[in-house]
Amino acid sequence: MSVQDEALTVMVQNALAADRRISGHPIVVRVAQGEVFLKGVVDTHEQRDLAVLVAKGTAGVRHVVADELRTREADQ
């Protein structure tokens, strides 16, 4: 992982933590060459979409992949 990817990881993690609608959910952030991968569980589809939007809104993010970001709604 490059220094830029490490910095971007921290920026996305901080952005997710700063949004009270999704903070506290176990979302793992991994970055590779500006591409962000989100993994974890949120309560609703809206929170999943919001996590993607927050990540996309972070400067330096080229693309967001949330295939492994599940919702509890889907599990029920």
C-alpha positions as CSV (number, residue, x, y, z in Angstrom):
1,M,0.0,0.0,0.0
2,S,1.4,3.4,-1.0
3,V,1.6,6.4,1.3
4,Q,-1.2,8.0,-0.7
5,D,-3.4,5.0,-0.3
6,E,-2.7,4.9,3.5
7,A,-3.6,8.6,3.7
8,L,-6.7,8.1,1.7
9,T,-7.8,5.2,3.9
10,V,-7.5,7.4,7.0
11,M,-9.5,10.2,5.2
12,V,-12.3,7.9,4.3
13,Q,-12.4,6.3,7.7
14,N,-12.6,9.8,9.3
15,A,-15.3,10.9,6.9
16,L,-17.4,7.8,7.7
17,A,-16.9,8.3,11.5
18,A,-17.9,11.9,11.2
19,D,-21.3,11.2,9.7
20,R,-23.6,10.4,12.7
21,R,-26.0,8.4,10.5
22,I,-23.4,5.7,9.8
23,S,-20.7,6.2,12.5
24,G,-20.4,3.3,14.9
25,H,-21.1,0.6,12.2
26,P,-18.3,-1.9,11.6
27,I,-17.1,-0.6,8.1
28,V,-13.6,-1.7,7.0
29,V,-11.9,0.6,4.5
30,R,-9.2,-0.7,2.1
31,V,-7.7,1.5,-0.6
32,A,-5.7,0.4,-3.6
33,Q,-4.5,3.0,-6.2
34,G,-7.3,5.4,-5.2
35,E,-10.0,2.7,-5.4
36,V,-11.9,2.3,-2.1
37,F,-13.3,-1.0,-1.0
38,L,-15.9,-1.0,1.8
39,K,-16.6,-4.1,3.8
40,G,-18.9,-4.6,6.8
41,V,-22.5,-4.4,8.0
42,V,-24.9,-1.5,8.3
43,D,-28.6,-1.5,9.3
44,T,-30.3,-0.3,6.1
45,H,-29.9,0.1,2.4
46,E,-29.9,3.8,2.9
47,Q,-26.9,3.6,5.2
48,R,-25.1,1.5,2.7
49,D,-25.8,4.1,0.0
50,L,-24.7,6.9,2.3
51,A,-21.4,5.1,3.1
52,V,-20.7,4.9,-0.6
53,L,-21.6,8.6,-1.1
54,V,-19.4,9.6,1.8
55,A,-16.5,7.6,0.5
56,K,-17.0,9.0,-3.1
57,G,-17.1,12.5,-1.7
58,T,-13.6,12.2,-0.2
59,A,-10.9,14.0,-2.2
60,G,-8.7,11.6,-4.1
61,V,-11.1,8.7,-4.3
62,R,-11.4,7.4,-7.9
63,H,-14.0,4.6,-7.4
64,V,-15.8,2.9,-4.6
65,V,-16.6,-0.8,-4.5
66,A,-19.1,-1.8,-1.8
67,D,-19.9,-5.4,-2.8
68,E,-18.9,-6.6,0.6
69,L,-20.9,-3.9,2.5
70,R,-24.0,-5.8,3.7
71,T,-27.2,-4.6,5.3
72,R,-29.0,-6.2,8.2
73,E,-32.3,-5.7,6.2
74,A,-31.0,-8.1,3.6
75,D,-30.2,-10.7,6.2
76,Q,-33.8,-10.8,7.5
